[in-house]
Amino acid sequence: MRTAVILLTLFLVYVAELRHYLQHTLLLIIVALLISIAAYIRFQSWENTAWLIVLLWFTFTLLIGRQLFLVIFHHQIWHWVWRFSVWIGLALIAGMGLALFDAVLSHFAEEEFFIAVSGLVLTLFWLLIFVIGYLIFTAPRNLLFSKITFPVWSVTISITSLSLAAFLLVPWLLQQYQLSFSPHTVITYDGISESTPFVCEQMDIQVDTITSEQIKHDLIQLLEDNPVKTTLTWGNLALYRHDADAAAQFRTALLQEAAQNMYTTPAHSIKWGQYEAALRAHQYVLLDQAFPDLFSEVDRQVVAEWFTAVNERAMTIEWVDWLYATAYGKQPQGPYENQEIGAGLLAALMNYDLAADDLLTQNEEYLDTVPLGWQQIFRNTDDSYSYQGVWFANAWWVNQYRQQKEENNSTTDQNIELSINWLLFMGLPDGESLSYNINGEPTMALPYLFGSAWTQDPAITWLAGNTLQQLLAQNKVLKGHFALDPLAFRDGQKPSVGSCLLFGNSGVPTNKVSLAPDKVVLRDGWYDDAAYALLNLRFTGWHRYKATNTLPLIYQAGPLVSERWTSEKSWWLPSGRSAFRDKRVPREFLNGLLLPKSGMPEMVWRITAVGTPWLQDPPAYAEPEQFFTSETIDMATTTLSDWHGWQHQRTIYLIHNGLILVMDDASSPQSSYPPSLIWHLNGSGEIQEGKIHLNNEQRIASMAWAESDASLISRQALPSNDLYLRSPDWELLYTSELDTELKTSAAFLTQKYAQGDINLTYIGENKNGSLINWSLAEDEVILLHNFTDSYVEGDILGTDGKMVSFIQNEVGSKICYAGGTMIRVQLHNPEEDTIIKWNETVLDSRWWQWDDQWLNVSLPNADNYGCLTINYD
């Protein structure tokens, strides 16, 4: 209905424009502008007045169109071809302009080619209106219009105004487009700095080691098992086994590629070949050193000429370079910008004396003027875990180039260590490879091995070895890769790092901004069936996806929650954009808050049918509010602010030994449509007693919700995806019964918690709090989550902070809390003296008292968090 009113209004504007003179049209614009201002004052949101902005745009376009029509007719050159050309031009202005304006409002959250398609559909829409308007209102009145004279000065003003608008708007649009990749938003957190971008827990672990000999054996075995051995595979085997036969195979394959001029032809939309060429240069030099008689002088001449051609092609500007230049705000250059692949190739060629003689200066200028590698960042700013391995290799080549010029410094060494830790702190506990924002399941064994070879860190070495063993157990293989030095491996030891809050480099290479929120990792340990949760805090970078404040993964012996992916490609897109990743991944394929489109986004979607009915432009970052860890419970609270007037606070609790709780609280006082929350689940899927079972061959697990939420949840089965084995099996959509808020709780039960009884309830009609009660024999967990800023009480707990919990198990009883100035817990009031410890320190009795079996504890700082233990002496 709303869209019909909008379209009718636009059509009436068109009629009014045809029937009246210039002054009437200007009056209409002024009236519409006043209505827009009044509506904005009333609603405080452009969404509710977006259609009036469209009205203004449409009126202005038709004003120019009318003047052009009349002048053309007046000068006796009016004919159908010219008339239709003018219509097409005006339709392009209106259609593409509206699409771009919608893209600006959404911070260019959609794939650029989809924005172009949307603009073309809108162009056809306006063109259809022009034609209909002419047939109905203009054609029968040709005689009347032929008598109208129109002053030339007004046409001059119109054309000049349009040109000036374009002159001013194009640079502004470019600026908005570039800022969409790296918004200058400063978010800080206590303890986070450039030198310490991570806040992590240290855990007590059982010692577990893996030997360097085992790692080398497994690495070679995975290469040997690959039935399709490429040039790089033979090179790896030759180096790792010091195998002359494999070296000979490498020589044959390399010379064949040189004869075919591989990586020297136009790359079109993907310049990945530059990385492949760099890998071959790297292996060629290492094998030439390891087997001095492998290549003849003629061979070396052939290879040198081939790499000269590769260098020349790398410096050739192609159309895809203009895309990067537009996004990065720089002049187009030939080296591939993705993961600094082009820089890695140039550095490798320079390091190994394989660069073209006439391009030495140009290579140096690029490497010396573009900020690159570990000198400026510790991780690639693309939001994809698996891209780090590619960036590592390129950063290493650039680092070698810098070392030759003696330009490295302490920042470089620090960033190398941070880059390895960033990978380690997100690693899965059982050695499976973590991946997000990419189709398929690329192994992370090789990036882990990079870290092992470069830093000799026993923790990343253990993770690399564990990942190799997982690949062998699953009958998988390894492809050829960046050649490492097996002698650099050391024995590995199980990591001791626990839950982490991670900040990271943000922006793009030419527009680096300060550290920004990246991920939250909650982990139960590093044993095979340990519970794990990963929360994404960003929507930035070149390879970015709409995952702000969503959960890419909840994991325990396989995924419980994962993201939805498809192997389908868009045939009409360039190969570099056809894969399902980055901005092509819709928000509803993730695990988080969903908002229906309204206003201009809804109108554009309904007209064009491009996209989905859900908003796709979450804010760039979710801000960490609270993060704390303990031996009993870990917690993280993050807030996504001002998403079309909505604020979404998500709190995740990991109660050690297998219980994960997720609390979502979203609100918008001015909303007129209900929000939703979506989950994608892995497992068997049977629903029983307020739970959906998520069992697989390795585990028993389930997800539970409050009984009052059951009627608001819909479930559907998802198609299988052979390419992505972790593809979810089920989709759960929770839709709020209110337009202005969403409050819901979910519990994921694994290990011993999957066997007990759980009950989720809400406190008060307005859902002031969420109460979780789990029990099994003598074990018990009661947790009260406070959705408000005031005191809330339920069952045996009360707090004016974010959370208070009572946890009892074989070790003893603990009361944990987060925030607030007071907590209350109903317990047995002992006759003997009571000793209360706060984080293992005895709490002075002036901070607590008994009140009719209620323990009242006053907290000196509302930002405090921790755990209390109670001893009865």
ROKOL-702087 format. One record per residue (C-alpha): x, y, z; residue in one letter. Coordinates in pm, whole numbers, plus 50000, padded with zeros to 5 digits. Layout:
BEGIN
XYZA;...
! end
This chain:
BEGIN
500005000050000M;502805023950093R;504585017949763T;501345023249567A;500865057149735V;504455066649650I;504075057449283L;500725075449259L;502285106649409T;505125105849157L;502675101748870F;500585131348992L;503735152149002V;504375142848640Y;500835153248544V;501175186048731A;504465193148555E;502985188048212L;499965209848284R;501635239848438H;504395264448377Y;507785268148540L;506565288048839Q;504085260848931H;506795234348920T;509065255249141L;506195260149384L;505705222549392L;509385217249475I;509235242749757I;506095226849902V;507625191949883A;510815204650048L;508825220250333L;506875187850378I;510155168250386S;511615191050653I;508435188950860A;508365151050827A;512005148350933Y;511355170151239I;508415147551325R;510055113651263F;513775121951309Q;514505096751036S;515155100350666W;513645066150610E;510155080150669N;510705109050427T;512815091150165A;509935089549919W;509595127649938L;513245130449842I;512495108149546V;509605131449460L;511985160949461L;514465142849241W;511725132348999F;510285167448980T;513675183048911F;514365157548638T;511025164048470L;511555201448493L;514735198548291I;513045173548062G;510155196747988R;512455225647905Q;514555204147674L;511455190347501F;510015224747436L;513255240347315V;513915211347082I;510395214446941F;510715252146913H;513835248446698H;512065225246452Q;514325194746512I;511805174646706W;511595139146577H;511175104746732W;514805094146743V;515885125946914W;512885125647147R;513575090047255F;517255097947305S;516325126447539V;513975103447729W;516715077347769I;519145103747892G;516675117248147L;515725082148256A;519425074048309L;519835105148520I;516815096948731A;517395059048750G;521135058048810M;520905088449035G;518295072049254L;520305039449267A;523445058449368L;521565078549627F;520185046349774D;523735031949769A;525055062149961V;522335058250223L;523345021650262S;527095030050264H;527555009949942F;526724977950125A;525664960049807E;527874945449534E;528774973149288E;527504954148987F;524144948849161F;523904986449219I;524444991248846A;521704965948766V;519364983349007S;520105016348833G;519365001548491L;516014987548610V;515105021348759L;516095037148428T;513605014948248L;510995023948509F;511415061448451W;511505056148075L;508195037848093L;506665066848287I;507965091448026F;506395071547744V;503065066947925I;502975103548019G;503605113847660Y;500925090747521L;498305102247771I;499005139047817F;501275152647545T;500415135747215A;496765148047202P;497895183747266R;500685188547016N;499065220046880L;498865235447224L;502465227747305F;503635239746967S;502485274847052K;504525276947371I;507705296747356T;510275290347622F;513085314647705P;516525301847612V;518005315547933W;515915291548142S;517235261847945V;520785274647993T;520195276948366I;518785241748377S;521665226148186I;524205246148386T;522575235648713S;522635199148610L;526295201348508S;527195218948834L;525305192849034A;527185165148858A;530495183348910F;529805185849283L;528155152049330L;530665129349153V;533605137449388P;531255134449686W;529995100549565L;533585088549520L;534455100149870Q;531435082150018Q;532345050649825Y;535925051149953Q;534825057550311L;532525027250296S;535605004750303F;537305022150594S;535045045250795P;536935067551035H;535195054951347T;537295055051664V;536355027851915I;538555020352213T;538624994852493Y;540644993752813D;543884974752764G;543834977252383I;546644995952209S;548734994151892E;551254971752068S;548624950952254T;545564947852028P;544304916552205F;542874910452553V;543114873352628C;542684848652911E;545424824053003Q;544294789053096M;545734760153290D;546094731553042I;547324696053032Q;550614693952847V;550284679752499D;553094680152244T;553724671451883I;557184666251735T;558694684451441S;559434650651281E;555734641851294Q;554794675051137I;557274670250852K;556084634450796H;552404644750781D;553164674150552L;554974652050302I;552274625150325Q;549514649950241L;551464661949936L;552224626649819E;548554616649852D;547454644049613N;546654626349283P;546974658849087V;550534670349134K;551264704948998T;554514723348944T;554394735949303L;553604701549445T;556714686749281W;558744715949409G;557524711049766N;558294673849757L;561724679649608A;562624704149883L;561054685750177Y;562484651550079R;565544664649895H;564284642949611D;566104645949276A;563284628449088D;560704652949219A;563074681449130A;563274668548774A;559484667848757Q;559424703848879F;561904714248610R;559844698248335T;556594713848455A;558154748248505L;559714749248158L;556414738248009Q;554634767248180E;557324790848054A;556834777847699A;553094784447734Q;553744819947859N;551674814048170M;550784845348372Y;551804868748088T;548404873447922T;545534897048018P;544104887048355A;540704904248319H;538944905848659S;541324884148868I;545074888948881K;545624858449100W;548204846448851G;550644871648996Q;550644851649321Y;551104818749136E;554044833748946A;555664845749268A;555374810849421L;557124796449118R;559904822049135A;560384813449502H;560574775949441Q;562724779849131Y;565444798349324V;565334774149618L;565574743649391L;568324759349185D;570294763249506Q;569454728449641A;570164710849307F;572884731049127P;572854708348821D;569084707948779L;568834736848533F;571114742348235S;572164776948121E;569604774847842V;566934766348100D;567934795948312R;567744818948010Q;564244806247927V;563084810948285V;564624845748306A;562874856847987E;559604842548114W;559784861448443F;560674893048253T;557404888948064A;555594882048390V;556984914448532N;555884933848224E;552364919748246R;552214927748619A;552914964148539M;550234965548271T;547104984048377I;543854965248304E;540224974548362W;540074957448701V;542824980748826D;540415009748779W;538034993349028L;540754992149292Y;541915027249206A;538365040449252T;537945022949587A;541425031149719Y;541515067049593G;544715063249389K;545955061349035Q;545515026848877P;548595004848880Q;549204970348742G;550244951049058P;547274932849210Y;546004949849525E;544284919649681N;546274906749980Q;549194927349839E;549714900549575I;551234924349322G;553704937749577A;554644902249674G;555404893449312L;557514924649255L;559404919149580A;560064882549492A;561324891749145L;563584918549292M;564844895649569N;565714867749325Y;567164889549046D;564384878948809L;562854913248744A;562844929048399A;565904951848359D;563844980548220D;561334978348507L;563744978448802L;563125015148878T;559375011848836Q;559324981349064N;561304999749329E;559055030249311E;555985008849372Y;557534989449661L;559025020449821D;555995043449796T;553055020249869V;552605011450241P;552994973850257L;553244942950473G;554374940650832W;555834975350825Q;552364990250866Q;549904962650968I;549874928551137F;547114912850935R;545394916950602N;542364939450642T;540064916850438D;537444900850663D;538364865050586S;540504842050797Y;541774821250505S;543184851050310Y;545864855450576Q;547984827150434G;548224844750097V;549014877750263W;551664861150482F;553624849750177A;553464884250017N;554364901450343A;557344877850376W;558654886450027W;558224923650098V;559964918650432N;562934902150256Q;563064931450016Y;563114955650308R;565844935950480Q;568054938750173Q;567594976250195K;568014975450575E;564634992250624E;563004968950878N;562484980151236N;561024968851568S;557494975251440T;558034948551175T;559104922551434D;556164931751656Q;553684928851370N;555034894751269I;554384881851621E;550944897951632L;549994883451295S;550764848151414I;548924853551741N;545884866951558W;545634833651373L;546334813051684L;543814830651907F;540964822551665M;542034786651588G;539544758551642L;540374735351932P;540304702251741D;542554712751452G;539734718351202E;540264748350976S;538294779551059L;536804797950764S;534314826150716Y;533394847950420N;534614822850165I;533104793849975N;534484759650057G;536724749050343E;540334759350274P;542814743950510T;544654766950746M;547544742550799A;549854762450574L;549434796550741P;549964779151075Y;553134763450934L;554294798050821F;554014809351180G;555814778651305S;558724782751062A;559104820151117W;558624823451493T;559264788351633Q;556244794651856D;555354760352002P;551654769452028A;551134777351658I;553324747051577T;550994724651780W;547984739251599L;549664733351261A;550474697351350G;546964691351481N;545464705251160T;547664682550947L;546524652451148Q;542884662451093Q;543474663950717L;545004629150720L;542144615150928A;539644629150676Q;541574615650374N;542254650450243K;545334662850059V;547474693950029L;548174714149718K;551534728949628G;552324759649833H;554874784949950F;557984764150018A;559004763650383L;562204752350547D;561374719950733P;564494724350943L;562884755651091A;560094735651256F;560244729651629R;558244706951858D;554774720251929G;552934723852257Q;549214728752320K;548304765952352P;547314780452687S;545394810452555V;541684811452636G;538914835652543S;539974867452363C;538764901552256L;540544910051931L;541054943851770F;542734946651432G;544004968751154N;541214984850961S;540745003050633G;542474996850303V;546204999550223P;545965035850111T;543605046450389N;544735029550707K;542725039551014V;543195032251382S;542694998551547L;539074987851542A;536974959451688P;537424926951500D;536324894851678K;535394880052013V;536484844152077V;535044824652368L;536664790752419R;536444762852672D;539964750152607G;542024732152343W;540764696652382Y;539004680852084D;535404685752198D;535854719452369A;533074745052319A;533894775652109Y;532054807051992A;533184833451743L;531504867751725L;532194891451435N;532374928651514L;532994944351173R;531794952050820F;534884968750671T;537694962550426G;537824953950056W;536694917950109H;534004924650367R;530654909950446Y;527614921450645K;528494903050964A;528514930751226T;527424915951561N;526704881751410T;528024847651510L;529944830951225P;530394799751435L;529414781851752I;531374749651764Y;531734717951967Q;532944686451790A;531664702651472G;529554733651414P;526394740051613L;525824773551441V;527384783051108S;526854806650819E;524884797150513R;526744795450182W;526044784849827T;528334772849551S;526244789549283E;527904816849079K;526364845648888S;527184837748527W;526764873648413W;529324887948657L;533084889148594P;534804858548739S;536304879349019G;532824889649134R;530774858849048S;531614838249358A;529254839549652F;531244859449907R;531814894350044D;528974919049987K;527074893149786R;526334873750106V;522954886250231P;522494894250597R;519824867150627E;522474840450554F;524274849650878L;523294846851246N;522094879551385G;519564907651379L;517414913251069L;515524945250988L;512894947150711P;513414973750448K;511215004750457S;511215039150301G;513515043850004M;515325009950033P;511974992250025E;510735012649729M;513885006349527V;513724969049608W;510044966249511R;510584984149181I;513784966249082T;513434932249258A;517224934349309V;518264922349653G;516134909449939T;513434924050167P;515944927750453W;518254957250513L;521834949050414Q;523784978350559D;524724971550922P;527074996651085P;530794992151028A;531494981051385Y;529904966951697A;531404982352008E;532664959852290P;530964970252614E;532104942752850Q;534544914252825F;535634893253119F;536924858153181T;537194835553481S;537674798853564E;533904794953574T;532344817953316I;533454840253028D;531304868652898M;531224894252617A;528714922152555T;528794941452229T;526534968552090T;525604976651733L;524365012651735S;522175034151512D;521255009251244W;518355028651095H;517495039551448G;517985005051602W;520414995351877Q;521294958551916H;523084946252226Q;524284910252218R;525694892652524T;527294858352507I;528144836952808Y;530374806452800L;529944786253117I;532894762853114H;532434726453026N;529944732452750G;527104757752804L;526794788152575I;524064814352630L;523194841952382V;521074871852491M;519804896352230D;518254930052309D;517304953052020A;515194984552036S;514085014351830S;511445037751979P;510315049951636Q;510115017251443S;506875007051274S;507894971851173Y;508944941351377P;512604930251374P;513734894151347S;516654872851462L;517964844551247I;519924812951329W;521494786551104H;521974753751284L;523894721651220N;522634688251342G;519774663551345S;517044689551397G;514384670951601E;512294694551814I;511304682252158Q;510294700452477E;511444735052372G;514714722652221K;516044715451878I;518534687051886H;521874693451714L;523374658851743N;525944644951503N;528184614151500E;530624629551750Q;528324647251997R;524984651552169I;523904687952173A;520824709952153S;519574745652138M;516874756752382A;514634787552403W;511964801452634A;508544785352609E;506974819452550S;509164823652238D;508074791052076A;505134806551887S;507434833651743L;509934809051594I;509684793551248S;511914765551124R;512824753450777Q;515224727450641A;518074739750422L;519484723050109P;522784704850144S;525954720150004N;528604695449885D;531214722849853L;530814734350212Y;530534704450444L;529774726650744R;526754741150566S;523864744350814P;520924720350809D;518244742550961W;517154778750966E;515334793351267L;513704827451234L;512504845351547Y;510184874751475T;509374898951754S;505734904751844E;506554941651896L;507574967651640D;509914986551870T;511924959652045E;513264924252040L;514374905352347K;515234868852329T;517484842452482S;519014810652344A;520994783252514A;523374758952342F;523904727952550L;526864704752492T;528834678852685Q;527304673353030K;524874702352984Y;523184683652698A;522054657252952Q;520434680053209G;517154698853236D;517004735453131I;514344761853168N;514464796753012L;511974822753134T;511564860353123Y;511034883353420I;508054906853400G;505684914553115E;508264937352954N;510994911052965K;513114930253213N;515394900353249G;516064865253131S;516444836653379L;518214804153286I;517974774553520N;519844742353441W;520304712153664S;521674676753652L;521924656653975A;523884678754217E;525094702753948D;523174734953898E;523454767153699V;521154796853758I;521904828453559L;520004861153560L;520614884353264H;519374919953312N;517904936953002F;517454969853191T;519624995453372D;517784990753701S;517434963553963Y;515914930453850V;515184900054064E;514224864653972G;514294831254150D;517214832654397I;519114860854220L;518934898754194G;521194925354044T;521254960753911D;524124951153681G;524224930953362K;524404895953510M;524554875353824V;524854837553832S;525004809054080F;527024779053961I;527364747254164Q;529334716554057N;531724690554191E;534364717554257V;532084739154472G;529784769354441S;530484803054286K;528554835154239I;529674854153932C;528504888753831Y;529054915953573A;528474952553653G;526164969353900G;526504981354257T;524534953954428M;523884916754389I;521554894854595R;521614857054621V;519264835954832Q;521324809955018L;521264790255341H;522104813755626N;524784795255823P;525214796956196E;528964797056170E;531164824656038D;531114830555663T;534124838855448I;533474854255108I;536274856354856K;536254879454556W;538464865554279N;540314845254546E;540784875854772T;538864877055102V;536114903155077L;535874926555374D;532644920655570S;531624957255534R;530794949655168W;528274922055241W;525554911755483Q;522894884955540W;519224894455521D;516784865955588D;518764839955388Q;519594865755121W;523234874555078L;523494911554987N;526804922554839V;527584959154773S;530034965654493L;532274996354503P;532445000254125N;529554995353881A;532014983953615D;533354955653828N;533004919353735Y;534244887253885G;533284857154093C;532614852054464L;533204819954653T;531514813354985I;533184793055257N;531384782855574Y;533794779355865D;
! end
